[in-house]
Structure formats: structure tokens, C-alpha cells
Amino acid sequence: MRKDLPPFRKVKRRYAASIIHSALSGPRGSALLQLLEFDDHHFRAVFDMSYFQLAAGDAMPSKSQWNSLKKRLKRRDRSIFIFRQYGPIDCGAQGKIPSANACLYIDLGFLWD
């Protein structure tokens, strides 16, 4: 674990999955494609770009759209720590995730109270 990150508490994968699944759900269903767990107890949610409704001509979600997603996650559990790095990721590099659209990721952990 990097020294500039706080220690994360271990939560059950099922709990983390339910939080992330509900935050990434919309009228079209859940955009969550894969949830990866790391040794330092943080998670990476890989999800379909279709979660965001992009304006015509936009290739990537806006900063405002990302901030809205972060707020949705924080509303579900106030102890969530969201990493600064997030964005596009190669779906194929994540275990050949089947997705017609591009994939995005966001990393998060659960802080101690």
C-alpha cells in the first residue's frame, strides 16, 4: 500500500458490491461490469460507459458527471474514500469484459470510523 493513502478497513465483498451496484444503477439497469478487490482492502469498480449520458460529440464524461457519481457513492456510505485517479480503462485488460461501449473505472476504499 502506498504511504500517502489512509488504511482501509476490510469490508465484505458483498457489502461493497451492493453499495457500488446501487450507485451505478439507473433506468437501464446496473452498469457495473466487474468489482476487483486488492490486498490493501480497496476496490476497483469497472463499469460500462453507458452509465453516463454524454452530450453529442463528447467522448468522455464531464468532471461534473464524475462528481455526481462520487456524491452518489458517499451518500450510500459516508466512510467511502474515493481515489483521485479514475477514468477510462481497457475492457480487455480487465479479464475480457464483454462490453459494447468503453469501460470506466473508479477506485474506492472504506475508511475506519
N, C-alpha and C positions, 0 to 999 in steps of 0.2 A: 504494500500500500504506500502511496506517496505521502510524504510527511506534511504536505500542505492541505491535506484533506482530514476532516474530523473522523473519528472512529464511528463505524456504523454498527447498529445493533442487528442481531440476527433475527429476522422475521421469517415465518413460514412462507414458502414459495406460494402456497395457495392464497395467503393473505395479500402478498404483493401483487399477484396476478389479478385478484379481484379488484384491487384499487386501480391498477393500470387499465384493466379491461373496461371498467366502468367509465374512466376518464376518456378513453379512446373510442367510446361508443357513441353512435349518432343514429339518425333515422335509417341509414343504410346498414346498420349493424356495427360490429366492432372492427376496427382497423388493425388491431394487434395481430401481428404475424408470428412473433417469437419473443420469448422472455428468457434472457440469459442471466444466470447468477454467477457472481465472481467470488473468489476466496475471501475478499475483504467485506463480503456481505452486501455489496451494492448490486444493482440490477441494470440491465440494458433492455429497454423495450424497443423492438424493431417493429415498425408499423408501416402500413400502406399510405402512400402519399394522398390517397383519396380521402383521408380523414379531413384534410384541409380543402376548403373550396377556394380555388385560385381564381383570381381575376384573369380575364382574357389577356394572353400574352405573358403572364407571369409563369416562370418555371419553378420557382420556389416560394414557400410560404413567407409572409412578411414577418418582421420582428413582432408586430402586434399579435399576429396569429400564434406565434410561439409563446408569447407572454400569456395569452389566454389559456393555452394548454397547461402551462406551468401553474396558473391560478387554479385551474380545474383539479389538478393533482393535489395541490396544497389544501384545497377545500375538503378533500377526502381524508387527509391525514396531515395534521399540522407539523408532524415530525419529519416530513419528507425533505430531503436535501437534493436539489437538482444541480447537476454539474453544469459548468459554463459551456462545455463543448456539446453540441447537438447538431443534427442536420442530416444531410443525405448520406446514404451508405449503400454499398453494392449488395443487392439482394443475394446474388450468387455466392458471395463470400461468407454469408451467414448460414450456410448449410443448404443452399439451393432452395430458398424460399420461393414458392410459386406466387408470383405477383405480376399482374399485367402492367401495373404502374411502378414508378420508382419507389424505393424504400427510404424511410427516415428512421432516425434513432434518437433516443433520449436516455441518458443515464441518471439514475437516482439511487439514493440510499435512505435509510431510516435512522434518524439521529436518536441518541439517548435522551430521555426526558430531562 
